[in-house]
Amino acid sequence: METIKKDTLIIGAGLSGLTVSWKLKQIPGHSILLLEQSKRAGGTISSHAEEGYLAEGGPHGFLDNCVESQLLLTETGLDNECLKAPLAKFVRYVCMDGKLNLIPQSPAKILAAPLISPLAKLRVAGDFFKKPLQGEPTVSEWVQYRFGKALLPYVDAVFTGTYAGDLERLVMDAVMPGVRQIEKEHGSLIYGLLKKIKAAKKEKTGKKKGLPAMTSFPTGMSRLAERLYENISSDEIKTECPVLHILRENGGWQVSTEEERFECRNLVLALPVNAALALLANVTGTPPLAKIPEAEIVTIAMGFGGDASLPPGFGYLAPEREQRFCLGALFSSNMFPGRAPKDHILLEALIGGRRHPERLELDDNTLIKEAVQDLQQLLNIPNPPSYAKVLRPRGGIPQLEKGYPDLLRWRNNIMKEEKGLYVTGFGWEGIGLNEMIKTAYRVSEAIKQGEQDSGAENAEVKKVYF
């Protein structure tokens, strides 16, 4: 069997792998090869155009508040193509007690809004007197301890919208490590955030940033993957090429598929957490977790004409206590132009998630029927829709639950110890497109400088947007 040699081998041609390849191709004379097990590059990014409707089977966009993502748009020229929907103009809703409640996007307005009782608002201030919560609390345990039970439905909606997760199982140290760091340093989270804001104001100059905007493209999110793929020549990527083994060999790395063997100085595992762990099993010590849970979501794109209408804004989310069939819905034709034919609307219902995997077993007709019946209780839409398409997931969403912080530390340690090994991708340090682009930039820079990557140096405080 002939051995093919490259400077850097990238396993996985999702967003992380494509971004790493984009950056490494800027290094003169640096040879790369991407190996992708499926027929297509792009990972979970998947836009669907049909009958004048444009829906997303994967991520619907990303916020424009990440430096690396904005650099990538500029470098690729996509900054001239992208569409933006500012959060300041597009409201969101949470379904509470069977009706949609508008959620303001600023903490001050949230506190002023009649979302919780005056007594519950007073309980939020109890954070000033709470010591840091020890151990590895779940999101639910942490929120109740610091702020009281009244905020749980709204927090539930946030993590439904991001992870399709269960706040009784997601852990704070994994999903919001920056927040936990502030809590441990200052005792009170609110006090620590106020100090951080005050310090940031002293350093800031120029125009105030304000709220970010959701970013997409006229042909959908697939355009991002397509643009990155355009930069790769045919001899720099192999699709339908699953990797069987990776091995430390002669100071470098050896990678085997069914038909070929490769050698490289730098090996990038640009894979979801579980896929990476499966390959790492032969070359590292036993990880704290053999695998992590995943949540899958079905998206149902539904088009309506005639008298159908949507409230202004992005869409809504429903906490588990509402016992609804849909996790929520995106008002897609409100967000970006060209998502529906003239005089029609498009909404995308989200089904399943960590709590209700059984719903993914339902056939398409049942899913559409149940979703429309649920949505009709909240929205002005007829039954049946004039267009409906069930988009099944291409992969699960990694769930950052108990044991994940230890797993992340283990990954960081093996990257320090194993020269030329870089582990990035879906679920490592977050699940958002911005997180994946940011870590891909960091990995690429480490390879360029001939250094090892050891993960993020400081836990970032992620802002919460409904």
N, C-alpha and C positions, 0 to 999 in steps of 0.2 A: 504493500500500500504506500503510495507516494505521500510524502509529507509536504504540506504547503506552509511556507513561513511568511509571517506578517509582523509588523511592529506592534500593532494593537488589534486584538480580536474582541469584537463586541457581540455578546450573546443576547439577543432580543432586539427587535426593530420596532418597539413601541416608541412613545415620545422621548423617553430617556435615552434609548439607544440611538435614535435619529439625531437628537441634540448633541450627544457626545461625538457622533460621526461628523456632524456639521462643524464643530469646533476643531476636531483633530485634523480635518482636511485643510485647515488653514496653516498647518505646520508643513513647510516645504520638505518634500521627500519622505514624509511619514506615511507608511502603507497601512491600510486598515481593511478589515473584512467584517461584515455583519452576518450573523447566522440567525435566521428566523424560522421557527417551526411551522408557522401557518403559511397560507398562500399569499398573504398581504402584509405590508408594513403598516404601522399606525396603532397597533395595540387595540385598546378599547375605544379609541376615537373612531366614530362611524356615523357619517351623515347619510340621510336617506331622502332622496328627492323622487316624488311621484305625484302625478296628477296636479301639478302646480303647488304642492305642499313640500316643505323642507323641514324635516325633523331630525333629531339626534338620538341615535341608539346608545351613545356614550355621553361624555361630558358636553355640556351645553355652552361652555365658555370659560373665561378666566378673568379675574379682576386685573386692572391695569396698575396695581400698586406694588409690583415686583420688579426690581431693577433689571434682573437677568432676563425676564420675559420681554421687557420693553427693548432691551438690547437685541434679543433674538429677532423681534419684529423688524427692528431697524436694519440689522445685518442681512436679513432675508428679503427686505423690501416689502414685507407684508404690512408694515406700518401705513403704506399707501392704499392698502386694500381693506383693512379691518373696519368693522362696524362697532360702535360703542353705545351702550345703554347706561347712562349715569344712574347710580343708586340714589342720587339726590332728587331725581325726577321720577323714578319708578319705585312705587311703594310695594311692600309685600304684606301678606296677611297670615295670621294664624287662626285656624279653625278652633273656636272655643264655644262649648255649649251649643253646637249645631249651627253656628253662624261665623262669618268671616270678620275678624277683628284686625284693623289696620295697625301695623307695628311701625312706629317712628324709627329712624335709623340713628338717632343720637341718644346717649344715655340720659341726658337731661330731659329730653322729650318723652322718653320711655317712662321715667319716674313721674312725670307730670300727667301722663295719660291714665285713664281709668281702667287699667289692665288688671291691677290687683288692689286689694283694700288698703285704706290708710294704715291699718295696723300691720299689714304685711309689708308695706313700704318702710315702716318704722323698724321692722325686724331686719330688713336689709342692712340698716345702719349698725346692726349688731356685729357686723364684720369687724368693726374697729376694736372690738373687745374679745375677739376670738384668737386663740393661739393657733399656730400652724397645725393642720391635721396630719397626724403621723401615718406611716404605712403607705399603702398603695390604694387609696380610696377610689371607688367608682365615681363617675360624674355625678350620679344621683346622691351618693353619700356626701360628696364634697359640697355640692350646692345646698343641700339641706343643712349641713353643719354651718356653713358660712352665711347663708342668706335666708334660709327657711324654705318650707315646702311650696309656698305660693309661686315661686319662680320655676318650679320643675316642668310644668307643661310647655313653657316657652323655651326652656333649655332643651327639652325633649324635641321640640320642633327644629331647633338649630342642628342637633346631631342627626335627626332624621334627614335633613336637607343636605348634610355633608357626607356622612358615613352610611346612611340608611341603617344606622346602628341602634343599639339598645343602651340607653344611659345607665341601666342597671348593670351593664357589663363592661362598657368602655371605661378605661381608667384615666383619670386626670393627668397623671404623670406622663402618659403617652400622647393624648390628644392635645393637651395644652401645657407642655412642659415649661414654657416661659411664664405662664400664670403661676404655676406651682413654685417656680424659683422666686418670684416676687413675694409670694405668701411666706415662704420660708425665711427670706431675708428681712422682711418688714413686719411679719405677724399679720397685719391687716392688708388684704389685697387692695382695698380702696385707697388706703393711705399710700401704699407702694406705687400704685398707678398715678396718683396725684403728684407724687414726688418725681416720677418718671416724666410726666407731662410738663411739669415745671422746668425740669432740667432741659428737656427737649426745646422748650420755648426760648430759653436763653441761647441755645446754639443755633436756632433757626434764623434764617434771613430770607428776605424775598417773599414771594407770593405764597399764601396759605394753600395747602393742597386740597383740603376738603374731602368729600367722599369719593371713592374710586368709581370706576365704570366697568360693567360687564363687557367683555370683548369677544367678538366672533367675526365671521367673514360672510360675504354674500352667498357663497356656496356651502356654508356650514363649516364646522370645526375640522372636517377632513382636509380642508385647504391647508391647514398648518402642517399636517403630516405629509401631504402631497408636495408642498414646497420644499421641505427638508429632504424628501426622497428624490426630488429632481436633481439634487446635488451629488447623488451617489451614482457612480457608473455601474454597468451591469456586472463587471468583475469584482465589485466591492460589496456585493450582497448576494446571499443565497437564501431563497425562501423554500418552504417545505423541507427544511433541513434541521430536524430536531437534534440537539446535542445529547449524547449518551453519557459521556464521562469527561471530567476535567482532572488533570494530574500535574503536580509539580515535577518539572523535568529539566535537569541541567541548568538550573538558575532561572529558568523561564517557565512557560506553561504549555502543556499539551492538551488539545481538545479533540475528542473523537466523535464522529457521527457514524451512521451505518456504513457509509461508503468512503469516507475520507478522514484524514488526520491532519491537524494543524498545529503549528508551533508559533508562539508569540512571546514577546517580552512583557507586554501588558495585557491583562485579561480583564475585561469589563463585563460583569454580570448585570445587565440592564433589564432585570426581570422582577416580576412581582415577588413578594417575600417568599411564598411557599415554593415557587419554582426555583428560586435561588438556593433555598435550604436543601432541596433535593440534590442539586449538583454539588453543593459544598460538603455533603455528608462524607465523601471519600477523602477530602483533603484537610479537614479541620477537626478539632475536637467536637464532642457532642454539644450541640447548642442547648440553651435553656428550654427551648420549645422545639419540637420536631416540625410543627406547623402551627399556623394561626387560623382562627375562623375567618370566613369570608361571607359577605352578604351580596346577594344578587337582586337586581331590579329589572323588572319588565317595564318598558316605556310603551304606552299606547298613544299614538298620534291620532287625534280626532279633528276632523274639519267640519265646520258648520256654516251654512249660509242663511239667507232669509232674515228672520228676526232675532237670531242668536246674538248675544253680546257678552263681553267680558268686562269685569271691573278694571279700572286703570291699574297698571303695575305689572310686576313680574309674575306673580302667582301666589299660591298659598301652601302651607304645610299643616299637617294634622298630627298632634301628639297622640300617643297610644291611648290615652284615657278616653278619647273621642270614639274609639272602636269603629273607625271608618274603613272601608275597603281600600281606598286610595291613600297612600302616604301623603299625597299632595298633588299639585298640578302646576305646570308652567304655562303662562299665557303667552305663548311663543310669538303669535302675530302682533302682540303689543310691543315686544322687546326689539325685534329687528325687522326691517322692511323685507318684502319678498318671501315671507314664510307661508303665505296662503294666497290663493287666487283672489282677484278683485271681488269685493263685497263678501268675502268669506273670512272666517277666523280659524286659527289653529291653536289647540291646547294639547299639552302632552301630560297625560296622567302617569304617575309613578306607582308601581305595585310591587309588593314583596318585602324585601329588606331582611334584616337580621331576625326580626320577630315573626315574620310570616313567609318563610320559604315555601310552605305548602301551596301558596297561591301561584307559584311559578309552574306548578304541575297542571293547572287548568288549561283547557284548550282555548284557542284564540277567541272563538265566539262567546264563550262564557266570560272570559276576561273583559271583553268589550261590553257585554250586557251588564255585568256587575259594576263596572267602572262608570258607565253612563248613569245608571240608577243612583249611584252614590253622588256623582257630580251634579245631577239635576236638583238635589236637595240644597245646593249651595249656589248654583250658577244658572243663568238664563240661557239654557241650551235645549234643543228639541231632541227627541228620541225617535228614530235612530239618527246618528250622525250621517252627513253626506259622504264622509270619507273616514275610514278607520284602518289603522295598520298597527299590528303588534310587533314591536321590535324586541327580540330576545337578546339578553346580554351576551357579550363576547367573553366576559370574565367576571369574577367576583370582586367586590370591594374589600380589601384587607381591613379586618377589625382589630383595632389596637386595644386589646383587652388585657387581662391579668397576665403578667409575665413579659409583656412586650418591652417595657423599659430595660429589663435585663437582656432581652434578645438584641436590642439595639446596641447596648454597650458591648455585647459579645461580638456583634458585627464590626463595630469600631475597632475593637482589639485585634481581630484577625486581619483587618486591613493594615494595621500597624505592623503586624508580625510577618505577614505573607507578602514579600516584595513583589510588586507588579500586579497585585490583585485589588480590584476596585468593585465594590458592591453598591449598586444604586438601583433605582426603579420604583415601581408602584408599591407603596406601603412603607418604604424606608424613609423615615423622617416626614411622613405625611402622605396624603392621597391626592392632593390638588395638583393641577397642571403647573401652577407656579412653583410648588415645592419640587416637582420633578425636574423642571427646567433649571431651577436654582442649584440643585445637587448635581445635575449633569454638567453645569458650568464649572462647579468646584472640582469635580473629578477630572474634567478635561484640562483644567489649569494645572492640577497636580501632575498629570501625565506629561504635560508640556514642560514642566519644571523638573521632571525626573524625581518627584517626591511621592510619598505615600499620602493617601487621604485618610483622615481619622475621624470623619464626620464633622457635623457643625460644632464650632467652638462654643457658641453661646446659644441657649434656648431662646428662640424668638417669641415675643409676645404677639400672638395672632389676634387681630381684631375680629369681633363677631359681627357679621352682617346677616340679617334675616333674608 
